Amino acid sequence: MDVSNRMENELFDAIQRANSPTVFDFNEVEYVSSAFLRICVKAARAVKGKLKIVNVSRQNYKVLEMTGLHNIFDVKKPEGSLP
């Protein structure tokens, strides 16, 4: 099993056990891969859209915006205006 599948399985186990909204803290995230975006979409479906992403950098917000995922997740736009 590769790393992304193992991470995905562990994430869903944690989401299913949790009784609270799912929050991803992007504070130290420098790069968002397509595999992680897939995991986020699957997680959002598992929690019926109650997925929040906090501390998003401008660069990562642009990725979420380009893919349209900023409309699926509860994402706070980074401070300051984005070009």
C-alpha positions, -999 to 999 in steps of 0.1 A, spaced: 0 0 0 14 34 -10 17 64 14 -13 82 0 -36 52 4 -24 46 39 -29 83 48 -63 82 32 -74 51 52 -60 66 85 -78 99 78 -112 83 72 -108 61 103 -103 93 123 -131 111 106 -155 83 113 -145 82 150 -148 119 154 -180 136 166 -170 171 155 -164 190 123 -133 180 104 -107 208 103 -75 207 82 -49 232 94 -27 243 65 -4 264 87 28 246 76 16 233 43 38 245 15 26 223 -14 -8 207 -20 -6 176 -43 -34 163 -64 -34 131 -42 -41 153 -12 -68 172 -30 -85 139 -38 -83 129 -1 -99 163 8 -128 158 -16 -134 123 -3 -132 136 33 -157 163 25 -181 138 11 -177 116 42 -186 144 65 -213 157 42 -194 189 33 -186 199 69 -149 202 62 -130 234 72 -96 244 60 -78 270 81 -45 290 79 -43 287 41 -14 304 23 -22 326 -7 -5 300 -29 -26 271 -16 -57 292 -17 -51 298 -54 -48 261 -60 -81 255 -42 -96 284 -62 -83 271 -96 -98 237 -89 -131 251 -76 -126 233 -43 -128 266 -24 -166 263 -31 -168 228 -16 -148 234 16 -152 261 43 -120 280 35 -112 314 48 -95 336 22 -60 346 33 -54 381 47 -50 408 20 -63 407 -15 -54 380 -40 -46 391 -76 
